[in-house]
Amino acid sequence: MQILRCTIIKGAGEIVSKKPRGGFLAIAGVILSLGFNLLGSALIGMYIGSLLDRNSPTRIYTPIGLIFGLVVGFHRAWIIVRNMMNERK
């Protein structure tokens, strides 16, 4: 997420730099992104696990794929939140 900076020139050369704050839509976009990352990675992990389960006599790979997908999704969510917090400083 890129934050734009605008410079306003007031009066006799006085320069004021303002950093715009993220509004409701920016925050909603981040929250939706987190949800889609978690859901998407979990579904992809389950799908890959189910593909591996086709040739397996036990159905163990689907839950393993789900857990692996959730771990990847939470890791990606953590990276997004960490980057957002660093931008706000």
C-alpha atoms as a printed R data frame, in Angstrom:
   type eleno elety resid chain resno       x       y      z
1  ATOM     1    CA   MET     A     1   0.000   0.000  0.000
2  ATOM     2    CA   GLN     A     2   1.629   3.240 -1.104
3  ATOM     3    CA   ILE     A     3   0.967   6.464  0.790
4  ATOM     4    CA   LEU     A     4   1.241   9.648 -1.212
5  ATOM     5    CA   ARG     A     5   2.656  12.814  0.275
6  ATOM     6    CA   CYS     A     6   1.454  16.208 -0.782
7  ATOM     7    CA   THR     A     7   3.249  19.503 -0.322
8  ATOM     8    CA   ILE     A     8   1.309  22.705  0.170
9  ATOM     9    CA   ILE     A     9   2.974  26.088 -0.257
10 ATOM    10    CA   LYS     A    10   1.461  28.735  1.994
11 ATOM    11    CA   GLY     A    11   1.982  32.437  1.926
12 ATOM    12    CA   ALA     A    12   5.575  33.660  1.737
13 ATOM    13    CA   GLY     A    13   7.309  30.394  0.920
14 ATOM    14    CA   GLU     A    14   6.128  28.468  3.958
15 ATOM    15    CA   ILE     A    15   6.007  24.805  2.959
16 ATOM    16    CA   VAL     A    16   3.784  22.413  4.840
17 ATOM    17    CA   SER     A    17   4.027  18.700  4.120
18 ATOM    18    CA   LYS     A    18   0.996  16.586  4.933
19 ATOM    19    CA   LYS     A    19   0.850  12.821  4.985
20 ATOM    20    CA   PRO     A    20  -2.703  11.721  4.193
21 ATOM    21    CA   ARG     A    21  -4.212   9.112  6.481
22 ATOM    22    CA   GLY     A    22  -5.775   5.943  5.159
23 ATOM    23    CA   GLY     A    23  -9.517   6.205  5.144
24 ATOM    24    CA   PHE     A    24 -12.226   3.629  5.570
25 ATOM    25    CA   LEU     A    25 -11.706   2.159  2.109
26 ATOM    26    CA   ALA     A    26  -7.978   1.666  2.659
27 ATOM    27    CA   ILE     A    27  -8.579  -0.184  5.918
28 ATOM    28    CA   ALA     A    28 -11.418  -2.219  4.400
29 ATOM    29    CA   GLY     A    29  -9.135  -3.189  1.536
30 ATOM    30    CA   VAL     A    30  -6.476  -4.461  3.924
31 ATOM    31    CA   ILE     A    31  -9.024  -6.469  5.924
32 ATOM    32    CA   LEU     A    32 -10.481  -8.007  2.757
33 ATOM    33    CA   SER     A    33  -6.978  -8.809  1.554
34 ATOM    34    CA   LEU     A    34  -6.227 -10.622  4.809
35 ATOM    35    CA   GLY     A    35  -9.407 -12.669  4.540
36 ATOM    36    CA   PHE     A    36  -8.858 -13.619  0.923
37 ATOM    37    CA   ASN     A    37  -5.249 -14.609  1.655
38 ATOM    38    CA   LEU     A    38  -6.300 -16.905  4.490
39 ATOM    39    CA   LEU     A    39  -9.220 -18.458  2.639
40 ATOM    40    CA   GLY     A    40  -7.395 -18.809 -0.651
41 ATOM    41    CA   SER     A    41  -4.298 -20.431  0.790
42 ATOM    42    CA   ALA     A    42  -6.413 -22.850  2.877
43 ATOM    43    CA   LEU     A    43  -8.449 -23.871 -0.188
44 ATOM    44    CA   ILE     A    44  -5.340 -24.310 -2.328
45 ATOM    45    CA   GLY     A    45  -3.726 -26.437  0.409
46 ATOM    46    CA   MET     A    46  -6.847 -28.605  0.652
47 ATOM    47    CA   TYR     A    47  -6.993 -28.996 -3.116
48 ATOM    48    CA   ILE     A    48  -3.369 -30.099 -3.358
49 ATOM    49    CA   GLY     A    49  -3.931 -32.480 -0.441
50 ATOM    50    CA   SER     A    50  -6.990 -33.974 -2.126
51 ATOM    51    CA   LEU     A    51  -4.973 -34.495 -5.317
52 ATOM    52    CA   LEU     A    52  -2.379 -36.399 -3.291
53 ATOM    53    CA   ASP     A    53  -5.133 -38.401 -1.573
54 ATOM    54    CA   ARG     A    54  -6.403 -39.802 -4.864
55 ATOM    55    CA   ASN     A    55  -3.542 -42.295 -5.006
56 ATOM    56    CA   SER     A    56  -3.378 -42.890 -1.265
57 ATOM    57    CA   PRO     A    57  -5.327 -45.563  0.643
58 ATOM    58    CA   THR     A    58  -5.658 -43.206  3.632
59 ATOM    59    CA   ARG     A    59  -7.113 -39.704  3.540
60 ATOM    60    CA   ILE     A    60  -4.304 -37.992  5.417
61 ATOM    61    CA   TYR     A    61  -3.032 -35.468  2.871
62 ATOM    62    CA   THR     A    62  -6.153 -33.270  2.736
63 ATOM    63    CA   PRO     A    63  -5.927 -32.234  6.430
64 ATOM    64    CA   ILE     A    64  -2.167 -31.838  6.085
65 ATOM    65    CA   GLY     A    65  -2.722 -29.609  3.047
66 ATOM    66    CA   LEU     A    66  -5.306 -27.594  4.976
67 ATOM    67    CA   ILE     A    67  -2.939 -27.050  7.908
68 ATOM    68    CA   PHE     A    68  -0.068 -26.157  5.584
69 ATOM    69    CA   GLY     A    69  -2.310 -23.728  3.666
70 ATOM    70    CA   LEU     A    70  -3.431 -22.056  6.894
71 ATOM    71    CA   VAL     A    71   0.165 -21.677  8.050
72 ATOM    72    CA   VAL     A    72   1.075 -20.061  4.727
73 ATOM    73    CA   GLY     A    73  -2.025 -17.832  4.900
74 ATOM    74    CA   PHE     A    74  -1.276 -16.646  8.437
75 ATOM    75    CA   HIS     A    75   2.340 -15.990  7.458
76 ATOM    76    CA   ARG     A    76   1.202 -13.872  4.518
77 ATOM    77    CA   ALA     A    77  -1.301 -12.039  6.743
78 ATOM    78    CA   TRP     A    78   1.469 -11.317  9.244
79 ATOM    79    CA   ILE     A    79   3.650  -9.845  6.483
80 ATOM    80    CA   ILE     A    80   0.785  -7.602  5.298
81 ATOM    81    CA   VAL     A    81   0.029  -6.359  8.822
82 ATOM    82    CA   ARG     A    82   3.725  -5.808  9.604
83 ATOM    83    CA   ASN     A    83   4.223  -3.772  6.412
84 ATOM    84    CA   MET     A    84   1.108  -1.733  7.149
85 ATOM    85    CA   MET     A    85   2.326  -0.966 10.679
86 ATOM    86    CA   ASN     A    86   5.761   0.062  9.353
87 ATOM    87    CA   GLU     A    87   4.151   2.447  6.854
88 ATOM    88    CA   ARG     A    88   2.135   4.149  9.588
89 ATOM    89    CA   LYS     A    89   5.234   5.039 11.650
